[in-house]
């Protein structure tokens, strides 16, 4: 939200009434984030990014479910012929 505050600073000053109440609140709160907190967050973001890059650098494929439900047991799909 600190970045949003900076990005919208001029437009918000000129046209603040055109923003929704929720967006106005977020933009205004961004002005109250101390620089040290923002910099610590950026450092943590860099550490997480480096960790993810190192973790995934040795992978060729990520296999994960494509449906939001659990697959039914194989036995449920067998035909009545026993095959």
BELHUTA-V433621 format. One record per backbone hydrogen bond with DSSP energy under -0.5 kcal/mol. NH is the residue of the N-H (numbers start at 0). CO is the residue of the C=O. If there is no record, write none. Layout:
# BELHUTA-V433621
nh=NH co=CO
nh=NH co=CO
This chain:
# BELHUTA-V433621
nh=4 co=0
nh=5 co=1
nh=6 co=2
nh=7 co=3
nh=8 co=4
nh=8 co=5
nh=11 co=7
nh=12 co=8
nh=13 co=9
nh=14 co=10
nh=15 co=11
nh=17 co=14
nh=18 co=15
nh=23 co=19
nh=24 co=20
nh=25 co=21
nh=26 co=22
nh=27 co=23
nh=28 co=24
nh=29 co=25
nh=30 co=26
nh=30 co=27
nh=31 co=28
nh=32 co=29
nh=33 co=31
nh=37 co=33
nh=38 co=34
nh=39 co=35
nh=40 co=36
nh=41 co=37
nh=42 co=38
nh=43 co=39
nh=44 co=40
nh=45 co=41
nh=46 co=42
nh=47 co=43
nh=48 co=44
nh=49 co=45
nh=50 co=46
nh=51 co=47
nh=52 co=48
nh=53 co=49
nh=54 co=50
nh=55 co=51
nh=56 co=52
nh=57 co=54
nh=58 co=55
nh=62 co=60
nh=63 co=61
nh=75 co=72
nh=76 co=73
nh=77 co=73
nh=77 co=74
nh=81 co=78
